[in-house]
């Protein structure tokens, strides 16, 4: 399988992706704001001061995302949400700080939020594996897509790409990803990026859940066009993402290291 219907380079918010362009660095805040707007603002400021290209978060409807049979999980996640108006404030702050604002929508009823927020590209998490209808709906928004492939096999990759193409999207970047938090180094398999590049002709990158900065920097040296990494104000905070997240000083060192590797290349 080799899919050639996709562009090998394109732009996201005016920033070139692929074609030898510098790596696009996505600082993934996720729900590290805990539903607190002050923390969310601090995260945007941190991403900007570190030199990230993109500040990314997640939008979701707790009652749609979590089954009614799991009320304790609904109660746990609900306070970590932000409103559409709050996301709009973050988008405005990103504009002021020279950051692109992106968000992952986890529910059908949050897709209109992406339109209202006017995101420059659609980020699709690994959890949408074998959910082609949702990917097609996202593709129909008419924006570039960045798709993480954690838990995917080659057939899954083909299905996701076909879903994007069905929605009319020809600008797709695939990110190799391992969905373990944190990911042991021996499970990373960075060379899977080479296999993704054999499967389709679009840009290939890496979404990282390891500890530290070495693996993402190595991915850039191997040709990753997009890097995504979680970050946090404090790794001691509770939650599933914090253990694999970078603290403020680490985020700055990582972005600087990526830029140094690009100069060396």
Residue frames relative to the residue before (quaternion, step in Angstrom):
aa qw qx qy qz dx dy dz
X 1.0000 0.0000 0.0000 0.0000 0.00 0.00 0.00
X 0.1587 0.7449 -0.6399 0.1018 3.57 -0.86 0.98
X 0.1891 -0.8113 0.5494 0.0647 3.53 -0.46 1.25
X 0.0960 -0.8363 0.5397 0.0052 3.58 -0.59 1.14
X 0.4637 0.6998 -0.4365 0.3236 3.59 1.20 0.32
X 0.6522 0.5262 -0.3074 0.4509 3.58 1.27 -0.08
X 0.5303 -0.6362 0.4647 0.3132 3.55 -1.19 0.61
X 0.4240 -0.7257 0.4810 0.2495 3.57 -0.96 0.82
X 0.7799 0.0322 -0.0893 0.6186 3.56 1.29 -0.06
X 0.0556 0.7735 -0.6271 0.0735 3.56 -1.20 0.64
X 0.4398 -0.6810 0.5046 0.2969 3.58 -1.23 -0.16
X 0.1482 -0.7330 0.6553 0.1064 3.52 -1.29 0.55
X 0.8321 -0.0842 0.0151 0.5480 3.56 -0.46 1.19
X 0.7240 -0.4302 0.2397 0.4830 3.56 1.07 0.71
X 0.6283 0.5165 -0.3399 0.4722 3.59 1.27 -0.15
X 0.4052 -0.7347 0.4840 0.2485 3.61 -0.69 1.04
X 0.1542 -0.7602 0.6275 0.0671 3.55 -1.12 0.81
X 0.8086 0.1610 -0.1477 0.5463 3.59 -0.73 1.03
X 0.7136 0.4622 -0.3159 0.4210 3.55 -1.32 -0.08
X 0.6889 -0.4878 0.2821 0.4559 3.58 1.15 0.57
X 0.4431 0.6968 -0.4552 0.3329 3.59 1.25 0.12
X 0.6265 -0.5171 0.4022 0.4223 3.62 -1.16 0.37
X 0.6069 -0.5737 0.4189 0.3564 3.54 -1.18 0.66
X 0.3490 -0.6948 0.5873 0.2249 3.56 -1.08 0.80
X 0.1462 -0.8100 0.5632 0.0732 3.60 -0.59 1.10
X 0.1550 -0.7898 0.5920 0.0413 3.55 -0.66 1.20
X 0.1955 -0.7589 0.6138 0.0957 3.57 -0.64 1.16
X 0.1809 -0.8272 0.5302 0.0448 3.55 -0.30 1.34
X 0.1883 -0.7974 0.5675 0.0813 3.56 -0.44 1.25
X 0.1975 -0.8022 0.5386 0.1655 3.59 1.12 -0.62
X 0.7067 -0.3730 0.3104 0.5149 3.56 -0.71 -1.12
X 0.2584 0.8020 -0.4988 0.2028 3.58 1.16 0.61
X 0.5733 0.5785 -0.3803 0.4382 3.58 1.28 -0.13
X 0.2864 -0.7983 0.4853 0.2126 3.63 1.27 -0.29
X 0.6522 -0.5308 0.3189 0.4372 3.58 1.12 0.57
X 0.5593 0.5863 -0.3768 0.4489 3.56 1.33 0.16
X 0.3980 -0.7532 0.4712 0.2287 3.57 -0.51 1.17
X 0.6124 0.5451 -0.3609 0.4444 3.60 1.02 -0.67
X 0.6540 0.4932 -0.3112 0.4819 3.58 0.98 -0.81
X 0.6281 0.5436 -0.3360 0.4441 3.57 1.00 -0.80
X 0.6474 0.5088 -0.3122 0.4738 3.58 0.98 -0.84
X 0.6343 0.5245 -0.3297 0.4625 3.59 0.99 -0.80
X 0.6456 0.5223 -0.3192 0.4566 3.58 1.03 -0.77
X 0.6255 0.5164 -0.3375 0.4776 3.59 1.01 -0.75
X 0.6638 0.5040 -0.3064 0.4599 3.57 0.87 -0.94
X 0.6365 0.5272 -0.3237 0.4607 3.58 1.02 -0.79
X 0.6541 0.5120 -0.3145 0.4596 3.58 0.89 -0.91
X 0.6645 0.5055 -0.3023 0.4600 3.56 0.96 -0.85
X 0.6938 0.4810 -0.2875 0.4523 3.58 0.84 -0.95
X 0.6506 0.5147 -0.3108 0.4640 3.59 1.17 -0.55
X 0.5074 -0.6666 0.4159 0.3538 3.59 1.21 -0.31
X 0.3156 0.7487 -0.5217 0.2602 3.60 1.15 0.48
X 0.4621 -0.6657 0.5113 0.2861 3.55 -1.25 0.43
X 0.8061 0.1605 -0.0174 0.5693 3.55 1.04 -0.90
X 0.1768 -0.7036 0.6736 0.1414 3.53 -1.18 0.72
X 0.0193 -0.8222 0.5684 -0.0248 3.56 -0.68 1.07
X 0.0547 -0.7745 0.6301 0.0147 3.51 -1.14 0.78
X 0.4357 -0.6888 0.5166 0.2625 3.59 -1.26 -0.22
X 0.1441 -0.7773 0.6081 0.0732 3.57 -1.02 0.85
X 0.1331 0.8029 -0.5617 0.1483 3.55 -0.82 0.99
X 0.3440 -0.6745 0.6149 0.2207 3.52 -1.35 0.45
X 0.4070 -0.7560 0.4537 0.2387 3.56 -0.32 1.25
X 0.6981 0.4851 -0.2883 0.4407 3.59 0.86 -0.91
X 0.6571 0.4663 -0.3124 0.5032 3.58 1.18 -0.42
X 0.6867 0.5156 -0.2754 0.4321 3.55 1.06 -0.81
X 0.7822 0.2786 -0.1249 0.5430 3.58 0.99 -0.88
X 0.5134 -0.6664 0.4533 0.2945 3.56 -0.88 0.98
X 0.5844 -0.6060 0.4181 0.3413 3.56 -1.11 0.74
X 0.6074 0.5732 -0.3427 0.4302 3.57 1.22 -0.52
X 0.7171 0.3845 -0.2358 0.5314 3.59 1.29 -0.12
X 0.0164 -0.8550 0.5184 0.0043 3.59 0.69 1.07
X 0.6187 0.5557 -0.3657 0.4179 3.59 1.04 -0.63
X 0.6456 0.4983 -0.3195 0.4825 3.59 1.10 -0.66
X 0.6042 0.5360 -0.3543 0.4713 3.58 1.06 -0.68
X 0.6775 0.4931 -0.2912 0.4615 3.56 0.90 -0.96
X 0.6456 0.5301 -0.3190 0.4476 3.58 1.09 -0.70
X 0.7478 0.4256 -0.2175 0.4609 3.57 0.96 -0.91
X 0.5748 0.6459 -0.3804 0.3282 3.58 1.04 -0.77
X 0.6907 0.4736 -0.3209 0.4422 3.67 0.80 -0.79
X 0.6503 0.5333 -0.3249 0.4325 3.62 1.18 -0.32
X 0.5321 0.6367 -0.3878 0.4013 3.54 1.29 0.23
X 0.2249 -0.7306 0.6227 0.1669 3.53 -1.31 0.40
X 0.5098 -0.6392 0.4813 0.3159 3.57 -1.21 0.49
X 0.6640 -0.4832 0.3792 0.4263 3.56 -1.29 0.25
X 0.6436 0.5206 -0.3293 0.4542 3.60 0.95 -0.79
X 0.6491 0.5031 -0.3217 0.4713 3.59 1.01 -0.74
X 0.6321 0.5117 -0.3339 0.4765 3.59 1.02 -0.74
X 0.6206 0.5334 -0.3434 0.4608 3.59 1.05 -0.71
X 0.6253 0.5240 -0.3361 0.4705 3.58 1.04 -0.72
X 0.6512 0.5018 -0.3132 0.4755 3.58 0.99 -0.81
X 0.6146 0.5394 -0.3421 0.4630 3.58 1.02 -0.77
X 0.6565 0.5083 -0.3075 0.4648 3.59 0.92 -0.90
X 0.6520 0.5100 -0.3110 0.4670 3.58 0.97 -0.85
X 0.6237 0.5301 -0.3350 0.4666 3.59 1.02 -0.77
X 0.6257 0.5332 -0.3343 0.4609 3.58 0.98 -0.84
X 0.6795 0.4975 -0.2846 0.4580 3.56 0.94 -0.91
X 0.7340 0.4171 -0.2207 0.4884 3.58 1.09 -0.70
X 0.5436 -0.6568 0.3884 0.3495 3.58 1.24 0.15
X 0.5164 0.6193 -0.4164 0.4200 3.56 1.22 0.53
X 0.3960 -0.6312 0.5944 0.3023 3.53 -1.25 0.46
X 0.2567 -0.7473 0.5924 0.1572 3.57 -1.06 0.77
X 0.0575 0.7842 -0.6153 0.0561 3.56 -0.81 1.03
X 0.0789 -0.7869 0.6110 0.0342 3.56 -1.23 0.49
X 0.3265 -0.7002 0.5980 0.2134 3.53 -1.21 0.61
X 0.2253 -0.7604 0.5959 0.1259 3.56 -0.82 1.02
X 0.2220 -0.8080 0.5370 0.0971 3.57 -0.78 1.02
X 0.7569 0.2856 -0.1812 0.5593 3.59 1.25 -0.09
X 0.6261 -0.5334 0.4149 0.3890 3.56 -1.23 0.51
X 0.7188 0.4605 -0.2721 0.4442 3.59 0.90 -0.88
X 0.6282 0.4898 -0.3601 0.4857 3.58 1.25 0.17
X 0.4420 0.6866 -0.4646 0.3425 3.61 1.24 -0.03
X 0.6393 0.5080 -0.3517 0.4578 3.67 0.92 -0.70
X 0.5702 0.5803 -0.3888 0.4324 3.60 1.14 -0.50
X 0.6298 0.5328 -0.3398 0.4517 3.58 0.98 -0.81
X 0.6439 0.5112 -0.3206 0.4704 3.57 1.05 -0.75
X 0.6719 0.4922 -0.3023 0.4635 3.59 0.91 -0.88
X 0.6844 0.4638 -0.2758 0.4904 3.56 1.10 -0.70
X 0.2879 -0.8011 0.4776 0.2173 3.55 1.36 -0.17
X 0.0876 0.8154 -0.5637 0.0984 3.58 0.81 0.99
X 0.4717 -0.7044 0.4526 0.2764 3.62 -0.97 0.79
X 0.7809 0.0546 -0.0327 0.6213 3.57 1.29 -0.32
X 0.4082 -0.6969 0.5388 0.2394 3.54 -1.29 0.45
X 0.1660 -0.7696 0.6101 0.0892 3.57 -0.76 1.06
X 0.1268 -0.7944 0.5933 0.0306 3.56 -0.77 1.11
X 0.3467 -0.7585 0.5193 0.1865 3.56 -0.73 1.08
X 0.6686 -0.5189 0.3621 0.3906 3.55 -1.28 0.40
X 0.5780 0.6272 -0.3650 0.3733 3.58 1.16 -0.52
X 0.6305 0.5304 -0.3432 0.4509 3.59 1.23 -0.22
X 0.2739 0.7557 -0.5329 0.2645 3.59 1.20 0.43
X 0.8389 0.0832 -0.1161 0.5252 3.58 -0.95 0.98
X 0.5664 0.5322 -0.4103 0.4771 3.56 1.06 0.83
X 0.0020 0.8743 -0.4853 -0.0082 3.60 0.81 1.01
X 0.6035 0.5707 -0.3718 0.4146 3.60 1.02 -0.66
X 0.6555 0.5040 -0.3031 0.4737 3.56 1.01 -0.84
X 0.6487 0.5140 -0.3200 0.4611 3.61 0.95 -0.83
X 0.6408 0.5157 -0.3290 0.4640 3.58 0.99 -0.79
X 0.6368 0.5229 -0.3272 0.4627 3.58 0.98 -0.83
X 0.6515 0.4985 -0.3116 0.4795 3.59 1.00 -0.80
X 0.6420 0.5358 -0.3213 0.4444 3.57 0.99 -0.86
X 0.6341 0.5625 -0.3250 0.4193 3.57 1.09 -0.71
X 0.5182 0.6272 -0.4206 0.4015 3.59 1.27 -0.11
X 0.4275 -0.7544 0.4210 0.2663 3.57 1.27 -0.19
X 0.5817 0.5537 -0.3907 0.4498 3.57 1.08 0.66
X 0.6210 -0.5089 0.4052 0.4372 3.62 -1.17 0.30
X 0.2307 -0.7733 0.5776 0.1232 3.56 -1.20 0.57
X 0.1424 -0.7397 0.6528 0.0800 3.54 -1.15 0.78
X 0.0636 -0.8478 0.5244 -0.0468 3.56 -0.34 1.30
X 0.2630 -0.7535 0.5848 0.1448 3.59 -0.74 1.08
X 0.2422 -0.8163 0.5193 0.0729 3.55 -0.96 0.94
X 0.2192 0.7799 -0.5530 0.1945 3.59 0.99 0.73
X 0.8173 0.1871 -0.2003 0.5068 3.60 -0.98 0.96
X 0.5056 0.6565 -0.4195 0.3707 3.63 1.26 0.05
X 0.1738 -0.6839 0.6806 0.1974 3.50 -1.35 0.42
X 0.7389 -0.4279 0.2579 0.4521 3.60 -1.24 0.07
X 0.6144 0.5365 -0.3492 0.4612 3.58 1.08 -0.66
X 0.6364 0.5254 -0.3259 0.4613 3.58 1.01 -0.79
X 0.6205 0.5387 -0.3379 0.4588 3.57 1.02 -0.80
X 0.6613 0.5084 -0.3031 0.4609 3.56 0.92 -0.89
X 0.6437 0.5231 -0.3190 0.4585 3.57 1.00 -0.84
X 0.6651 0.5029 -0.3063 0.4593 3.59 0.93 -0.90
X 0.6665 0.4966 -0.3084 0.4627 3.57 0.91 -0.86
X 0.6329 0.5236 -0.3299 0.4653 3.58 1.01 -0.77
X 0.6409 0.5230 -0.3204 0.4616 3.58 1.04 -0.78
X 0.6408 0.5098 -0.3221 0.4751 3.58 1.02 -0.80
X 0.6630 0.5049 -0.3032 0.4621 3.57 0.93 -0.91
X 0.6212 0.5488 -0.3375 0.4461 3.58 1.03 -0.77
X 0.6980 0.4535 -0.2620 0.4884 3.56 1.09 -0.70
X 0.5942 -0.6234 0.3395 0.3783 3.56 1.30 0.12
X 0.5292 0.6322 -0.4116 0.3883 3.58 1.25 0.24
X 0.0920 -0.7980 0.5952 0.0193 3.57 -0.78 1.09
X 0.6564 0.4667 -0.3026 0.5097 3.58 1.31 0.04
X 0.2012 0.7852 -0.5418 0.2221 3.55 0.02 1.36
X 0.1091 -0.7365 0.6625 0.0822 3.54 -1.12 0.80
X 0.2270 -0.7703 0.5837 0.1200 3.57 -0.89 0.96
X 0.1736 -0.7824 0.5922 0.0839 3.57 -0.94 0.93
X 0.3685 -0.6718 0.5967 0.2384 3.54 -0.89 0.97
X 0.0631 0.8051 -0.5808 0.1022 3.59 -0.93 0.86
X 0.1361 -0.7411 0.6493 0.1031 3.56 -1.19 0.65
X 0.2677 -0.8172 0.4963 0.1190 3.56 -0.54 1.19
X 0.4034 0.6171 -0.5602 0.3776 3.52 0.52 1.30
X 0.1508 -0.8147 0.5589 0.0334 3.58 -0.86 1.00
X 0.4739 -0.4241 -0.7163 0.2873 1.62 -0.38 2.48
X 0.5084 -0.6400 0.4883 0.3056 3.58 -1.30 0.35
X 0.3956 -0.6932 0.5393 0.2686 3.64 -0.78 0.93
X 0.6095 -0.5949 0.3762 0.3648 3.58 -1.01 0.79
X 0.6809 0.5148 -0.3016 0.4246 3.57 0.95 -0.84
X 0.6782 0.4653 -0.2967 0.4853 3.60 1.27 -0.13
X 0.4652 0.7290 -0.4222 0.2719 3.60 1.26 -0.15
X 0.0528 -0.8419 0.5333 0.0626 3.61 0.91 -0.91
X 0.0155 -0.8507 0.5253 -0.0141 3.58 0.72 1.07
X 0.6217 0.5671 -0.3511 0.4107 3.58 1.08 -0.63
X 0.4511 0.6574 -0.4677 0.3815 3.60 1.25 0.00
X 0.5380 0.6059 -0.4109 0.4178 3.59 1.18 -0.40
X 0.6249 0.5377 -0.3377 0.4543 3.58 1.05 -0.76
X 0.6579 0.5054 -0.3151 0.4610 3.56 0.99 -0.81
X 0.6189 0.5254 -0.3483 0.4686 3.60 1.01 -0.74
X 0.6532 0.5152 -0.3126 0.4585 3.58 1.01 -0.81
X 0.6304 0.5103 -0.3325 0.4813 3.58 1.19 -0.47
X 0.6770 0.5240 -0.2864 0.4301 3.57 1.11 -0.70
X 0.8019 -0.0174 -0.0022 0.5972 3.59 1.13 -0.53
X 0.5144 -0.7059 0.4193 0.2476 3.54 -1.19 0.50
X 0.5000 0.6510 -0.4335 0.3719 3.60 1.22 0.31
X 0.7001 -0.4488 0.3370 0.4415 3.59 -1.29 0.05
X 0.1836 -0.7715 0.6045 0.0753 3.55 -1.14 0.78
X 0.0119 0.8034 -0.5946 0.0294 3.56 -1.01 0.84
X 0.4272 -0.6941 0.5329 0.2275 3.54 -1.30 -0.37
X 0.1607 -0.7487 0.6384 0.0783 3.54 -1.01 0.98
X 0.1922 -0.8626 0.4667 0.0332 3.54 -0.43 1.27
X 0.0482 -0.7836 0.6188 0.0267 3.53 -1.13 0.81
X 0.4059 0.6992 -0.4920 0.3231 3.61 1.16 0.50
X 0.5535 -0.5446 0.4881 0.3986 3.53 -1.34 0.03
X 0.8129 0.2900 -0.1872 0.4692 3.57 -1.09 0.63
X 0.5811 -0.6235 0.4365 0.2882 3.50 -1.38 -0.16
X 0.4856 0.7213 -0.4251 0.2514 3.61 1.17 -0.39
X 0.6934 0.5043 -0.3008 0.4176 3.59 0.81 -0.98
X 0.6670 0.4727 -0.3325 0.4702 3.67 0.81 -0.76
X 0.6305 0.5195 -0.3433 0.4635 3.59 1.01 -0.74
X 0.6355 0.5163 -0.3217 0.4755 3.59 1.03 -0.78
X 0.6210 0.5489 -0.3429 0.4422 3.58 1.04 -0.76
X 0.6276 0.5217 -0.3343 0.4713 3.59 1.05 -0.74
X 0.6450 0.5151 -0.3203 0.4647 3.58 0.98 -0.83
X 0.6848 0.4612 -0.2734 0.4936 3.58 1.17 -0.57
X 0.6887 -0.5332 0.2676 0.4121 3.58 1.25 0.13
X 0.3417 0.7490 -0.5087 0.2521 3.62 1.19 0.21
X 0.2891 -0.7791 0.5375 0.1432 3.57 -0.85 1.00
X 0.7520 0.1709 -0.1026 0.6283 3.57 1.32 -0.39
X 0.0506 -0.7650 0.6410 0.0357 3.58 -1.04 0.81
X 0.0764 -0.7706 0.6320 0.0312 3.54 -1.01 0.92
X 0.0706 0.7962 -0.5944 0.0880 3.57 -0.87 0.96
X 0.4483 -0.6768 0.5202 0.2651 3.57 -0.99 0.90
X 0.0077 -0.7810 0.6239 0.0268 3.54 -1.16 0.60
X 0.1426 -0.7925 0.5927 0.0180 3.54 -1.22 0.55
X 0.5532 -0.5831 0.4709 0.3635 3.54 -1.28 0.30
X 0.7951 -0.0157 0.0614 0.6032 3.57 1.12 -0.70
X 0.3854 -0.7557 0.4846 0.2135 3.59 -0.56 1.15
X 0.5946 0.5809 -0.3657 0.4187 3.60 1.21 -0.32
X 0.4883 0.6592 -0.4403 0.3649 3.59 1.23 -0.17
X 0.5246 -0.6382 0.4499 0.3393 3.62 -1.09 0.57
X 0.5077 0.6455 -0.4783 0.3112 3.55 -1.27 0.36
X 0.6124 -0.6209 0.3613 0.3299 3.59 -1.13 0.65
X 0.7114 0.4928 -0.2681 0.4234 3.60 1.07 -0.64
X 0.5771 0.6602 -0.3777 0.2973 3.57 1.08 -0.65
X 0.6169 0.5709 -0.3616 0.4034 3.61 0.97 -0.73
X 0.7512 0.3431 -0.1892 0.5312 3.57 1.11 -0.68
X 0.5367 0.6330 -0.3902 0.3987 3.58 1.24 0.37
X 0.4354 -0.6769 0.5285 0.2701 3.55 -1.23 0.50
X 0.3723 -0.6833 0.5782 0.2454 3.54 -1.14 0.70
X 0.7664 -0.4299 0.2115 0.4279 3.62 -1.22 0.41
X 0.6995 0.4583 -0.2930 0.4634 3.61 0.74 -0.96
X 0.6442 0.5304 -0.3207 0.4482 3.58 1.02 -0.79
X 0.6265 0.5419 -0.3373 0.4472 3.57 1.02 -0.81
X 0.6578 0.5085 -0.3111 0.4604 3.58 0.93 -0.87
X 0.6607 0.5017 -0.3093 0.4648 3.58 0.95 -0.87
X 0.6501 0.5293 -0.3241 0.4384 3.57 0.98 -0.82
X 0.6649 0.4882 -0.3176 0.4676 3.60 0.84 -0.90
X 0.6504 0.5080 -0.3171 0.4673 3.59 0.96 -0.86
X 0.6447 0.5249 -0.3207 0.4538 3.59 0.99 -0.81
X 0.6313 0.5239 -0.3311 0.4663 3.58 0.99 -0.82
X 0.6777 0.4854 -0.2997 0.4640 3.59 0.88 -0.87
X 0.6341 0.5205 -0.3302 0.4669 3.59 1.08 -0.68
X 0.6290 0.5219 -0.3280 0.4738 3.58 1.04 -0.79
X 0.6444 0.5188 -0.3275 0.4565 3.59 0.97 -0.81
X 0.6330 0.5087 -0.3381 0.4756 3.60 1.01 -0.74
X 0.6666 0.5096 -0.3039 0.4512 3.58 0.95 -0.87
X 0.6215 0.5478 -0.3460 0.4405 3.57 1.08 -0.69
